[in-house]
Amino acid sequence: MRKALSLLLALLPTSVSAAPAGYFDLLPGVTLETGDTWVSNGERFRLYGVQSCLRGTDYTNKHGQKRDCGEASLAVLAAYIKDTKPVCAPVVKKDGIAYVVCYATVGKERVDLANVLITSGYAFAALNGEGMPYHVPYAVAEKLARDKRAGFWQFEDVQHPAILLSREVNARTKKADQ
């Protein structure tokens, strides 16, 4: 599937004004829920393999001010949608959410929006229940962003959302066992 998708993208002209067959335009005006999930026409979509910061989690900026990491993730996704006019294609539908891959236009190039978000340090590689990335290249991109201290990684107190989600699951499991 990924090879076919890559081949299809390589064959597409870069000056396309509307999404090709099987894709849909991700346009400003959708209802963003998080920095990786949105609602459009009553349907929920989420970037495949991406985890944004969780709303209600803070980081301390360089001026010593606490900021909501989830709100910042949402703002960055909104900016990328506005500036790059992504096209998206569904990968899988599960639990009422359509997981999608999206390609943003930067100059005359189409690039993987998830990879751009992660490489820039404003999103993270999503992990499965065993702690493994859903898409290994995104974990590599995350490591590069962390090493360069890009985006959220420049702040000392930013925490990977997978760690916070894991703690929450462990706390619920422990409570249920008591």
N, C-alpha and C positions, 0 to 999 in steps of 0.2 A: 504494500500500500504506500509506504513512504517513498519507495523508488519511483513508483508511478506518479505520485504527487510531485516529486522533485523534477521528473521529466516533463510533466505537464507545465510546471512553473517555468522551466527553462525554455519551453517552446512558446510561451505566451509573449506577445509583444508588450513592451513596457509602457506604451502610450494608450493602453486600454482605458476608456472613460467609465465603463461600468464593469461590474463583476462578471467574470466568465461563467458559463454554465456550471452548476454545482456549487458555486460560491455565492456569497451575498456581501453587499457593501456594509461595513460597520461605520455608520455615520454619526456625527454629533447629534444629540437629542435622545439617544437611548438612555435608559435609567440605569446608571451605574450603582451597583450594590457594594462592590469592593474594587480593589485594584486589579481584579482578575475575573469578575463576574458582572453581568449586566442583564437587563430585561428589555426585550424589544417585541412589540406586538403580543404581549402576554407570555412569551417564551423566555426561559432562562438560558443564558449561555455562559460558558466559562472557558478561559484559555486552557487548553490541554497542557498538563505538565508544569503549570505555574502556581505558585502560592504567593499572594501578596501579603503585606503586613496586616496584622489583625487590628481591626478598629478597637480603640480603647487601650492599645499598648503604646507606650511612650518611648521616645528617644530624646536625648538632650542635644540640642544643636550647638554650634560653635560659640554662640552667645550665652550659653548656659540656660536657655529656655527649653522647657519640656514641650514637645509637640507630639500630636497623635500620629503614629506611624501609619495606621490604616487610612486615615484621611489623606496623608501625603501620597500613599500608593494610589489612591483613587484619583487624586489630582494629576499625577503623572500619567496614568492611563488616559484620562480625559484629554490631556495635552497631546499625547501621541495620536489619539483618534482624530482630533481636530487637525493636527499638522500633517499626518501621513495618510489619511483616508484608507485604512486597511480594507482588504477583502478577506473573507473568512470562509472556511469549509468545515462542515461537521465531520468529526472523527468517530464519535460514539455518543449514544444517548443513554444516560443512566440516572435513575431516581429523579426523573423530571428535568434534568439538566442536559443540554446539548454541549458536549465538549468539542471545542473547535480549534483549528489552527488558523492563524491570521497572518497575512503578509502585508507589510506596510511599504509604501513607496517613499524612498529617500533618494532624491535626485531622480535618476532614471533607473534605479535599481529597486527590485522588490526584495525585502528582507523579512525574516521571520520575526513578527512582533514580540513573541514571547522571549526569543533570544535577545532582542534589543533591550527589553525591559530588564532581563536578568543580567546581561552584560553591563548595562549602565548602573546596576546596583539598586534598582528600584523594585525588584521582584526577586523571588527565590525559586529554586527548583522544588517542585512539589514531591513529597515522599509518600510512598505507600505504607501500609500497616507494618511492614517489616523494616521500615526505615530506608528503603532503597528508592532512588529517583524513578519516577514514571518514565522519564526520557533522559538517559545518561548524558547526552550532549548539554543539557541544561545544567546538570550538576557541574560539568566542566566549566561552563560559562560562569556559573556562580563562584566557583573557586577563583577564576581569573578576576572577577569583580572584587572579591574579598581581598585578594592579594594586592590589587591596585588601590584598595580602599575607595572604591567608586560608590557613588550614591549613598545609601544608608550605611554602608560599611565604613564610612569615614567617622561615624559616631560610635564612641566607645561602648555605649550601653544598648545598642540595637541588638535584638535577639532574633534568631531565626524562628519564624512562626511554627515550624515543625516541632521545635523544642517546647514551645508553649502549649501546642495542641497535644503533644505526648504527655506532658505533665497533667493536663486536664483529664485525659483518658485514664491515666494511671490513678488519679485521685478518685474518679468515679468508680473504677474497678475496685479499689481498696475499700471505698465506702460500701459498695454492694456486697463485698465479702464479709463485712462485719455483722 
